[in-house]
Amino acid sequence: MPKLKTNKAAAKRFKVTATGKLKRSKAYTSHILTKKSPKRKRHLGKAGLVDTTNEKQMKRLLNV
């Protein structure tokens, strides 16, 4: 059976943590930042986790 290819779009967006969860970056950080509060921008800069309902699909894309 041939090797499975990793989905490169997903590989650039998600990282696997030591416990096997998927880390992601948050949306709404690239432009129109003047109307967003400093607190909101600060929290958007931190990483989030992929929801458990989507985790199985994302891991299949990453061949984890």
C-alpha positions in Angstrom: 0.0 0.0 0.0 1.4 3.5 -0.9 2.3 6.1 1.7 -0.4 8.5 2.7 0.2 12.1 1.8 -0.3 14.8 4.4 -2.6 17.6 3.5 -0.1 20.5 3.4 -2.8 23.2 3.9 -3.7 21.6 7.2 -0.1 21.0 8.2 0.6 24.7 8.0 -2.4 25.6 10.2 -2.3 22.9 12.9 0.3 21.5 15.3 -0.1 18.4 17.4 0.5 18.9 21.2 2.3 16.4 23.4 -1.1 15.1 24.6 -2.4 14.6 21.1 -4.6 17.6 20.9 -4.5 20.0 17.9 -3.3 23.6 18.4 -4.6 26.3 16.0 -4.3 30.1 15.6 -7.3 32.3 15.9 -9.0 34.2 13.2 -9.7 38.0 12.9 -6.2 39.1 13.6 -5.0 40.3 10.2 -6.7 43.7 9.5 -9.3 46.2 10.7 -7.7 46.2 14.1 -8.5 49.8 15.0 -12.1 49.0 16.1 -11.0 45.9 18.2 -10.2 46.5 21.8 -6.6 45.8 23.1 -7.9 43.0 25.3 -9.6 41.3 22.3 -6.5 41.6 20.1 -4.3 40.3 23.0 -6.5 37.2 23.4 -6.7 36.6 19.7 -2.9 36.4 19.5 -2.8 33.4 21.8 -3.3 29.9 20.4 -6.5 27.9 20.7 -7.4 24.3 20.5 -9.4 22.5 17.7 -12.8 21.5 19.0 -13.3 17.9 19.8 -16.0 17.5 17.2 -13.6 18.4 14.4 -10.5 16.8 15.8 -10.9 13.4 14.1 -11.3 15.0 10.6 -8.2 17.2 11.1 -6.1 14.3 12.4 -7.1 12.4 9.3 -5.8 15.2 7.1 -2.5 15.3 9.1 -2.1 11.5 9.1 -1.7 11.5 12.9 
